[in-house]
Amino acid sequence: MDSPIYGDSRLTARMVGCDPADVGSIPAYHPKGAIMRIMLKSKIHGIKVTDANEHYDGSITIDSNLLQRAEILEYEQVHVLDVTNGKRFVTYAIAGEKDECCVNGAAAQLVEFGDELIILAYGIYDYGFFDGSNRPKIIKI
């Protein structure tokens, strides 16, 4: 069976340390290494800022239930988009109380109470992981 990109899949399997008998389950590989893609993994859309604390080391504190539903781990990197003012920043998530959304540290200067945010988390996936059935976890508030 031939790889859709680089010929003999049995050779590709040996290059990446897989059993050549499993060629049907091996994604396409670039000759210099695996093709990886950064894809949206999780999104919390429409969360409102409930507090901003400049005197904290950093991060964004988010309702722990929302983090769990969105499959975002505590200390996972997140991108924060402020729909209200158009500003964006990158930080990490920490679990908070029910209905909490507190922007901490220097980023607290970028938001105001009541601003609507979008929280995004990305994953790095193997080229063959996405077959059309995989979708990001999206939570709308």
N, C-alpha and C positions, 0 to 999 in steps of 0.2 A: 504494500500500500504506500502511495506517495504522499509526502507532506504537501499541503496546499501551497506552501511557499518554497521550500527548499529540498524537494526531491524525496529520497528514500527515508521514510519515517523510522525504519529500523535503525539507521545510522543516527538519526536525531535522538532516538530513544537511548542509544548507547552514549551519546554525547552528554546527555543530561542525567545519566545514571539510572534510567528506568529500564524495566524489563521490555525487550523488543516485542514480546508477545502482547504487550498492552498498548500497541501503537494506536488503537482507535481512541484511547482516552488521553493521548498526549497532545497538548496544544502546539501550535506552530511556534518555532523558535528561530530567532535570528542567529546567523553563524557566530556572532560575537557574544551571544548570551540571550537570556530570556527577554522577550518583549513584555514590558510592564506598562500598565496604564493607570493613571490617577483618575479615579472615578468617584462621583458623589456616592457616599455610603448612607448618610443620614441628614435629615433636614427638619428643623423646628421652625415653622413659619407663623409669624404673627405674635410672638411672645412680647410682652410689654415690660419695659424697665421699671422695676419697683424700687430700686435704690442704686446709689453709686457711692463707692467708698474709696477715695483716693489714698487713704492711709492703710492700704493692704498691699501685700506683695505682688499681687496681680491675679488674673483669672477672671472668670465669669461664674457666678454662683447661680445654678439653675435648679428648679424643682426636681428632686431626685426621681419622682415618678415620670416626669417628662423625659429625663435622661434615659431611664430604663426603657420607656416606650420607643424612643428614637434609637435605641441601641448605641448610645454614646457612653463610653466609660469615663469614670472619674479620672481626671488628669489627661484625658485625650485632647489632642490639639483640635481647636475649632476656629472657623472663620466666622466673624460676626459682621453682619451687614445691617446698618441702621437705615431702615426704610424712610424714616422721618427726615433725616438730614443728609443722607447719602454717604456718610462716613463708613469706613470699613477698618477692621483690625483683626489680628490673629492672636489668640491666647489659648488657654486650656480650661476645660470645664471642671467645676467641682460641684458636688451634690449639695443641695440646699433644702430649705423647708418648702411646704406646700405653697404653690403660686409665687415663689420667689424667683426673681431675676435681678441679680445685683452685679453690676460691672465694677470690678475692683482695680486698684492700682492706677497707673497713669492713664489707662483707657477710660477711666471714669470721667475724665475731662471731655471725652468725645460724645457723651450721651447726656440726655436730660430725662428726668422722671416722666414716664408715660410714652417715651419713644417706642416705636414698633421695630422689632428686630427680626432678622432671619439668622438662625444658627446653622452652620453647615459643617459637616465632618466628612472627610474624604478617606478613601482606602486605596492602597496600591495593590492592584490585582494582576494576575497573570493574563496574558493576551487571550487565552482560550476560556477564561472564566465566564465571560459574558456571552450568552448564547441567545439573548433576546428575552429570556424568562426572568433574569435577575434584575431587580429594581431596587432603588434606594428606599429606605424607610422614611416616609414623610409624615410628619405630625403637624396638622393645622390647628391653631388655637382659635 
